[in-house]
Amino acid sequence: MVQLDEAKLHSFIGKMLGDLGGAFSVPTVRLGLRLGLFATLDRDEPLTAAGLAAAAGGLTERYVREWALAQAANGYIDYDSRSETFSLSPEQAMIFVNRDSPVYLEGAFDIAAAMIEGEQKVEHAFRTGAGVRWGDSAGCLFCATGAFFRPGYVNNIVQSWLPALQGIEDKLASGAKVADVGCGVGFSTILMAQAYPKSSFVGYDFHEPSVREAQSHARTHGVEGRVKFVAATAKDIKETDFDLVTSFDCLHDMGDPRGCADHMRRILKKDGSWMVVEPVAGDRPEDNMNPVGRLYYNASTMICVPTSLDQEVGEGLGAQAGEAKLSEVIRSGGFKQVKRVVTGPFNMVLEARLSA
Ligand SMILES: C[S@@+](CC[C@H](N)C(=O)[O-])C[C@H]1O[C@@H](n2cnc3c(N)ncnc32)[C@H](O)[C@@H]1O
């Protein structure tokens, strides 16, 4: 008979309880974000459940009380038992209220919901080997993805990622031509356009609803004159002579990333640069058995691999491909120099150039 190690079992159950608590919190957190409950707690003094229900615009107190107790049990808001009031600390506000904080996590909760919504389609793909078209697995996977990556982009693209590339800041400041390939809903493109008014930007993505959303974001931010969004696959981009091509968290989603690399070489000027931003990962699976690798491997199972397998070639790099594999793919397109220039908590930045 197999001997159970009681201590090991107890510690594993403890871990599972924590993990399931996180999973169970996904719908209640999303409700709290949509109903403005976190924001209300951030804005006001500590509130009773009745006070919170009223301050959030007249919600039903009984629901709000249960929600608030759930968030207190989650540790996502604070509870004072003497006054029976709830409040939000500045640290909790960074996660749930401050949209420009680097750790604002609304998008992560939206992705979790989208992954559950896509379950049946991905199950079918497991059985048949087919892919799942980007955006088909869940109603608004593309909005969730945009929201998930936005905080990282707001805090890094202009501040540290572009400056890490050789000579790019100067080119952008004096007027460069930039393509943002796989731009999704366009947050990255718009951030760059806002920072560099003398440069021109084209965002490309093969998912038309994302492109329409990106166009609407550009109008909202008043940059529609200098930013164009075009629906095209990476390999079908017609315009050439770009000084800079950027690809944010999308190369691994493509069916044919080598074909993409080859085409990026063709659309860049000879002295141009390709900035490839990808999920941070080590080269070996065992390097990625950590909290960030865990998030990416799960998302990759449900989103990235099915998206890639739906396309021609179906390389299926996955979101934890790692620098060595990505560099090999980029070099296969004719890039002579590929180096990692930034390593962040969620992303790494590779700089690819045609000449050494
Ligand atoms: C994870 S999302 C990232 C989107 C955006 N860059 C961001 O960071 O928010 C991947 C994007 O790659 C796009 N994509 C996937 N394969 C593509 C291809 N072959 N050509 C163009 N876009 C592609 C998808 O439509 C999606 O917008």
The ligand as an ORCA input file, in Angstrom:
! r2SCAN-3c Opt
* xyz 0 1
  C      -1.588     38.492    -26.987
  S      -2.235     39.549    -28.200
  C      -1.232     41.005    -27.999
  C      -1.873     42.212    -28.595
  C      -1.142     43.529    -28.331
  N       0.162     43.570    -28.970
  C      -1.018     43.758    -26.853
  O       0.084     43.559    -26.346
  O      -2.006     44.090    -26.203
  C      -1.636     38.864    -29.703
  C      -2.067     39.620    -30.943
  O      -1.446     39.038    -32.073
  C      -2.371     39.117    -33.146
  N      -1.938     38.125    -34.138
  C      -1.811     36.782    -33.963
  N      -1.357     36.227    -35.087
  C      -1.193     37.224    -35.997
  C      -0.726     37.263    -37.342
  N      -0.346     36.168    -37.972
  N      -0.661     38.478    -37.953
  C      -1.050     39.605    -37.297
  N      -1.497     39.621    -36.028
  C      -1.556     38.439    -35.381
  C      -3.715     38.844    -32.492
  O      -4.778     39.300    -33.269
  C      -3.559     39.611    -31.179
  O      -4.007     40.932    -31.305
*
